[in-house]
């Protein structure tokens, strides 16, 4: 009985992690597109490419290097 409940909880957690990563990735894409205060004129295009191609890792890099610094 307890093992069945633990397996169900583990399944739910393992399903929520990719959804959270997807939401974070989309949030960072939206932030890059909306942000106006980049230093260089090509920085916005560069960050869009990085976040789109590198996925969650690119979104995390953008979050820690740009979003936290500029917000």
N, C-alpha and C positions, 0 to 999 in steps of 0.2 A: 504494500500500500504506500509506504513512505517513498520507496524507490520509484514508483509510478509518478508520484507527485513531483519528485525531484527531476525526473526525466522530462516532464511537461514543462516545468519551470526553466530547465536548461534549454529546451527547444524554443521557448518564447524568447529568452535572452539572446540566443544565437540568431533568431530572426530579427530582433530589434537592432542589433549592432550594424548590419549592412544598411538598414533604413536610416539610422542616425548618420552614418557616413555619407549617404546620398543627400540627405537634407543639408548637412554641413557643406558639401561640395556645391550644391545649387546655391546656397546662401552666399558662398564666396564668389561664385560667378556673378551673381546679381550685384554684389558689392563692388567688384571690379568694374562692371559696366556702368554703374551709377556714380562712382567716385570721380571727382573732377580735379583733385589736388595732387596729381602726380608731378614729380620733378621734371622729367624729360617729356618730350612730345610723343615719343614712341613707347613710353613705359606702359601705358594702358594696353596697347596691342600686345606687347610682350607678356604682360601678366595674364591677359585673357588666354593666350596660347599656352602658357605654363599651366594655368589652372585646368584648362580643358584637356590637355594632353597628359599631364601628370596625375590627374585625378585627385584623390583625397590627399596624397602626399603634396602635390602642388598647392592645393587649397590650404593645407596646414602651413606650408612655407609662406604663402601669401599672408595668412592670418598673423603669424608671428613676426614677419619682417615688415609688413606694410600696415595692416589694419590696426594692430595694437599700437603702433608708433604714431599713426596719424589721427586716431580717434581720441 
